Amino acid sequence: MKIKSAEFLTSATTLRNCPRADWPEFAMIGRSNVGKSSLINMLTERRNLAKVSATPGKTRLLNFFTINNRWLLVDLPGYGYAKVAQEKRADFNEAVAGYIEGRETLRCVFVLIDSRIEPQRIDIDFIQWLGERDMPHALIFTKTDKQSPTATRANIDRFNQALSAWRAELPPTFLSSSQTKAGRGEILRFIEQTLAA
């Protein structure tokens, strides 16, 4: 898939004020500081489409981007914000849950995971939550340029092992780096195939 156009459409705080559901949507979510904004910019080849911040948990809204005037990419607030008050965390998670459970045009949720770290309970729990709701999802392991391929593979194997404890079939998995653009073609091809289906 060639990205010919990518534009910010709007932000929303809840499902109720999301834009009209006209086009298929693909959402991205992950823990704070997983590299979500960098990945969106890499996929679209737009340097500042999604705002990259040094402060984890900066995305606090559901941000919608129009891609090729054909589908929407949705940047969801991360889970596990380090510096946000507890009551606000609940609001963000409620907004995300409302969107994922109630958005009819949502085709797939990409769960971003830092390839450098051991499996985290919060990631496993969120993926399990998606599975319980029959929400199509895929995993994107980010920052693969920061360590050796062997170390990355070992962490992914451990993660898959943790997932295998409660599910027979593993979700589609992609390896990515916003620095080297690794994984860009595979992720866009997956989106294109999902749109075609």
BELMO-V695395 format. One record per pair of residues at least 6 apart in sequence whose ideal C-beta (glycine too) atoms are under 8 Angstrom apart, sorted by the first residue. I is the first residue (numbers start at 1). J is the second residue. D is the distance in whole Angstrom. If there is no record, write none. Layout:
BEGIN
i = <I I>
j = <J J>
d = <D D>
END
This chain:
BEGIN
i = <1 1 1 1 1 3 3 3 3 3 3 4 5 5 5 5 6 6 6 6 6 6 6 6 6 7 7 7 8 8 8 8 9 9 9 9 9 10 10 10 11 11 11 11 12 12 12 12 12 12 13 13 13 14 14 14 15 15 15 15 15 18 18 18 18 19 19 21 21 21 22 23 23 23 23 23 24 24 24 24 24 24 25 25 25 25 25 25 25 25 25 26 26 26 26 26 26 26 26 26 26 26 27 27 27 27 27 27 27 27 27 27 28 28 28 28 28 28 28 28 28 28 28 29 29 29 29 29 29 29 29 29 29 29 30 30 30 30 30 30 30 30 30 31 31 31 31 31 31 31 31 31 32 32 32 32 32 32 32 33 33 33 33 34 34 34 34 34 35 35 35 35 35 36 36 36 36 36 37 37 37 37 37 37 38 38 38 38 39 39 39 39 39 40 40 40 40 40 41 41 41 41 41 41 42 42 42 42 43 43 43 43 44 44 44 49 50 50 50 51 51 55 56 56 56 56 57 57 57 57 57 57 57 59 59 59 59 60 60 60 61 62 62 62 62 62 62 62 63 63 64 64 64 64 65 65 65 65 66 67 70 71 71 72 74 74 76 76 77 77 77 79 79 79 79 79 80 81 81 81 84 99 100 100 100 100 100 101 101 106 107 107 107 108 108 108 108 108 109 109 109 109 109 110 110 110 110 110 111 111 111 111 111 111 111 111 112 112 112 112 113 113 113 113 113 113 113 114 114 114 115 115 115 115 115 115 115 115 115 115 116 116 116 116 116 116 117 118 118 119 119 119 119 119 123 124 124 127 127 127 127 128 128 130 131 131 136 137 138 138 138 138 138 139 139 139 139 139 140 140 140 140 140 140 141 141 141 141 141 141 141 141 142 142 142 143 143 144 144 144 144 144 144 144 145 145 145 145 146 152 156 156 160 160 163 163 164 172 174 174 174 174 175 175 176 176 176 176 177>
j = <68 188 189 191 192 43 44 45 67 68 188 68 66 67 68 69 44 45 46 49 65 66 67 68 73 49 65 66 49 63 64 65 19 64 65 66 72 19 63 64 61 62 63 64 18 19 61 62 64 99 61 62 95 95 98 99 95 98 99 102 103 62 64 99 103 64 72 103 104 105 105 66 70 71 72 105 71 72 105 107 194 195 64 71 72 73 74 103 105 106 107 71 72 73 74 106 107 108 109 110 191 194 73 74 75 76 99 100 106 108 109 110 36 39 40 73 74 75 76 109 110 112 140 36 76 77 78 79 96 109 110 111 112 126 36 78 79 111 112 113 114 123 142 78 79 80 112 113 114 120 122 123 56 57 78 79 80 81 82 56 57 78 114 78 112 113 114 142 112 114 142 143 178 50 59 75 78 112 50 51 52 53 59 75 50 52 142 178 112 140 142 176 178 49 50 65 73 75 47 48 49 50 52 178 176 178 181 184 73 184 187 188 65 67 73 65 63 65 75 58 59 83 78 81 82 83 77 78 80 81 82 83 84 75 76 77 78 77 84 92 77 74 75 76 77 95 96 99 74 75 72 73 74 75 72 73 74 75 72 73 195 191 195 105 99 106 96 99 92 95 96 92 93 96 122 126 122 88 89 92 92 106 106 109 130 133 135 133 135 135 136 194 195 136 137 138 191 194 130 135 136 137 138 137 138 139 140 187 123 126 127 130 137 138 139 140 139 140 141 142 120 123 139 140 141 142 159 141 142 143 141 142 143 144 146 147 152 155 156 175 143 146 147 151 152 155 155 155 158 155 158 159 161 162 159 162 163 137 139 163 171 166 167 137 137 167 194 171 171 172 173 174 190 159 171 172 173 174 173 174 175 176 183 187 152 155 156 159 173 174 175 176 176 177 178 177 178 152 175 176 177 180 182 183 177 179 180 182 177 175 173 175 170 173 170 171 170 190 183 186 187 190 182 183 182 183 184 187 183>
d = <8 4 7 6 4 7 5 6 6 7 7 5 7 7 6 6 4 8 5 6 6 7 5 8 8 8 7 5 7 7 8 6 6 4 6 5 7 5 8 5 4 7 5 7 4 7 6 5 7 8 6 7 6 5 6 8 7 4 5 5 7 7 7 7 7 6 8 7 6 4 8 8 6 5 5 7 5 7 6 5 8 6 8 7 4 8 5 7 5 5 6 7 7 6 7 8 6 5 8 7 6 8 8 4 8 5 7 7 6 8 5 7 5 7 7 7 7 6 6 8 5 6 8 8 4 8 7 7 7 6 7 6 7 8 6 6 8 6 3 6 8 8 8 6 6 5 8 8 7 7 6 7 3 4 4 8 6 5 6 4 8 8 8 7 5 7 5 6 7 7 4 6 6 7 7 6 7 6 4 6 4 7 7 7 8 6 8 4 7 7 6 6 5 6 4 7 6 6 6 7 5 6 7 7 8 4 6 6 8 6 6 7 7 7 7 6 7 8 6 7 8 7 7 7 5 7 8 6 8 3 6 6 6 6 7 5 6 5 8 6 7 6 7 6 7 7 8 6 7 4 5 8 6 8 7 5 8 7 6 5 7 7 6 8 8 8 5 7 5 7 6 8 6 7 6 6 5 8 6 7 8 7 7 6 7 7 6 6 8 7 7 5 8 5 6 6 8 6 6 6 7 4 8 7 5 8 5 8 7 7 6 7 6 7 5 7 8 5 8 5 8 6 6 7 5 7 7 8 6 6 4 6 6 5 8 7 5 6 7 7 6 6 5 7 8 7 7 7 6 8 6 5 8 4 8 5 7 7 8 7 7 6 8 5 8 6 8 5 5 4 7 7 7 8 6 7 5 7 8 5 8 5 7 7 7 8 6 8 7 7 5 7 5 7 7 7 8 5 5 6 5 8 6 8 4 5 5 7 8 7 7 8 6 8 6 8 7 6 5 5 5 7 6 5 6 3 7 7 7>
END
